Amino acid sequence: MENPTKVKILNAAKELFIEHGFAGTSIGKIAKLAQVNHSLVFHHFTNKEKLWIEVKLDIAQKAKTSEQIVPSTDLTYDKFLITLIENCFDFYKNSPDLVRLLNWQRLESSDNPGIGVAQSDRMQPWVDAIKHYQETGDINKKLKPEFIISFMLAVVSSAALDPNIYIHQQPDIDAYIQFCKRSFSNGFK
């Protein structure tokens, strides 16, 4: 069972980080909103950077749908790519708090600690899927799975996170998904 004080701190930090970003939120404000002693924040999270990362991981975990983002490798490679891209779009669409934090992260200086799939426990299914399709010959074995994952996430998240006027309506989203699928399929050969 979660420590109630830690949960209060996490919830207060989430509220403040979403509203003010990393740079605009102080440990003092978090402690005040959580109604805890300042030192308890450090006791549970060590520093503001670790708290920022924990908030994002908590939001991502709660936003997780019944379906994983990474689909089954029982699918054909093309169907796998389409489903993966659709799942990513749906994940971002259904995670407005996480999108807000990621946009803050993109706006703020390099002092803002990021977190990506490579830093979470969610990376292994991505790596396993890439390696599977490398074994089937759909993806070049010389390409590093982590590079492929980073590239795929950058392409999909940029369209999902940015207020892109070209990819707003469902027909445009569908066309972009097909464009990504063709680009990934051809580029990873």
C-alpha positions in Angstrom: 0.0 0.0 0.0 1.2 3.5 -0.9 2.4 5.8 1.8 -0.4 8.4 2.2 2.1 11.3 2.7 4.0 10.3 -0.4 0.7 10.2 -2.3 -0.2 13.7 -1.1 3.2 15.0 -2.1 2.9 13.3 -5.6 -0.6 14.7 -6.1 0.4 18.2 -5.1 3.5 18.1 -7.3 1.4 16.9 -10.2 -1.0 19.8 -9.9 1.7 22.4 -9.7 4.0 20.9 -12.4 1.0 20.8 -14.8 0.1 24.4 -14.1 3.6 25.9 -13.7 6.1 23.5 -15.2 9.3 22.3 -13.6 11.0 25.7 -13.4 7.9 27.4 -12.0 7.3 25.0 -9.2 9.3 25.0 -5.9 9.6 22.3 -3.3 8.2 24.8 -0.8 5.0 25.3 -2.9 4.6 21.5 -3.2 5.0 21.0 0.5 2.5 23.8 1.2 -0.1 22.4 -1.2 0.4 18.9 0.2 0.2 20.3 3.7 3.4 18.5 4.8 6.7 19.6 6.2 9.3 20.6 3.5 11.7 18.0 4.6 9.2 15.2 4.0 9.3 16.0 0.2 13.0 15.3 0.3 12.6 12.3 2.5 10.2 10.6 -0.1 11.7 11.9 -3.4 15.3 13.0 -2.7 15.1 16.0 -5.0 12.8 18.0 -7.4 14.1 16.2 -10.5 13.2 12.7 -9.1 9.7 14.0 -8.1 9.2 15.4 -11.6 10.1 12.0 -13.1 7.8 10.2 -10.6 4.9 12.5 -11.4 5.3 11.7 -15.2 5.6 8.0 -14.5 2.5 8.1 -12.3 0.5 9.9 -14.9 1.6 7.5 -17.6 0.8 4.5 -15.5 -2.7 5.8 -14.7 -3.3 6.7 -18.4 -2.4 3.2 -19.4 -5.4 1.6 -21.2 -6.4 -2.0 -21.1 -4.4 -2.4 -24.3 -0.6 -2.0 -24.2 1.0 0.6 -26.5 3.2 -2.1 -28.1 1.0 -4.5 -29.9 1.6 -8.3 -30.3 4.3 -9.4 -32.6 1.9 -12.0 -34.0 0.8 -9.3 -36.4 2.4 -8.8 -39.8 5.1 -6.1 -39.7 2.9 -3.6 -41.5 -0.1 -4.2 -39.2 2.2 -4.1 -36.2 3.5 -0.6 -37.3 0.0 0.7 -37.9 -1.3 -0.5 -34.6 1.7 0.8 -32.7 1.4 4.3 -34.3 -2.4 4.3 -33.6 -1.8 3.2 -30.0 0.7 6.0 -29.5 -1.7 8.6 -30.9 -4.5 7.3 -28.6 -2.2 7.3 -25.6 -1.3 10.9 -26.1 -4.9 11.9 -26.8 -6.0 10.2 -23.6 -3.2 11.6 -21.5 -3.7 15.4 -21.4 -1.8 15.8 -18.1 1.2 13.9 -19.5 1.1 16.0 -22.7 1.1 19.2 -20.6 4.1 18.0 -18.7 5.9 17.0 -21.9 5.2 20.3 -23.5 6.6 22.1 -20.4 9.6 19.9 -20.6 10.1 20.9 -24.3 9.7 24.6 -23.5 11.9 24.8 -20.4 15.7 24.8 -20.3 17.9 21.7 -20.4 17.8 21.8 -16.6 14.4 20.1 -16.8 14.9 16.4 -16.4 13.3 14.4 -19.1 12.1 10.9 -19.1 11.5 8.7 -22.1 10.7 5.1 -22.8 14.4 4.3 -22.4 14.3 5.4 -18.7 11.1 3.4 -17.8 10.3 -0.2 -17.3 8.2 0.0 -20.5 11.2 -0.2 -22.8 11.6 -3.9 -22.9 8.5 -4.7 -24.9 9.6 -2.2 -27.5 13.1 -3.7 -27.7 11.7 -7.2 -27.9 9.3 -6.2 -30.7 12.1 -4.6 -32.7 14.4 -7.6 -32.2 11.5 -9.9 -33.3 11.1 -8.0 -36.6 14.8 -7.9 -37.1 14.8 -11.8 -36.8 12.0 -12.0 -39.4 14.0 -9.8 -41.8 11.5 -6.8 -41.7 14.0 -4.6 -39.9 17.8 -4.4 -40.6 19.7 -6.3 -37.9 22.5 -3.7 -38.0 20.1 -1.0 -36.6 20.2 -0.5 -32.9 16.6 -1.1 -31.4 16.9 1.9 -29.1 17.7 4.2 -32.0 14.6 2.8 -33.9 12.4 3.3 -30.8 13.7 6.9 -30.3 13.1 7.7 -33.9 9.6 6.2 -33.9 8.6 8.0 -30.8 9.9 11.3 -32.0 8.0 11.1 -35.2 4.7 10.1 -33.6 4.9 12.2 -30.5 5.8 15.4 -32.5 2.5 15.1 -34.4 0.5 14.1 -31.3 2.0 16.7 -29.0 2.2 19.8 -31.3 -0.8 21.7 -32.3 -0.1 20.8 -36.0 -2.8 22.2 -38.2 -2.1 19.6 -40.9 -2.8 16.7 -38.7 -5.9 17.6 -36.8 -8.8 15.9 -38.4 -9.2 12.1 -38.4 -8.7 11.7 -42.2 -5.4 13.6 -41.8 -4.4 11.5 -38.8 -5.1 8.3 -40.7 -3.0 9.6 -43.7 -0.2 10.5 -41.3 -0.3 7.0 -39.7 0.0 5.5 -43.2 2.8 7.9 -44.1 4.7 6.9 -40.9 4.1 3.2 -41.5 5.6 3.5 -45.1 8.5 5.6 -43.9 9.4 3.3 -41.0 9.0 0.2 -43.1 11.2 1.6 -45.9 13.7 3.3 -43.6 14.4 0.3 -41.3 15.1 -2.2 -44.1 
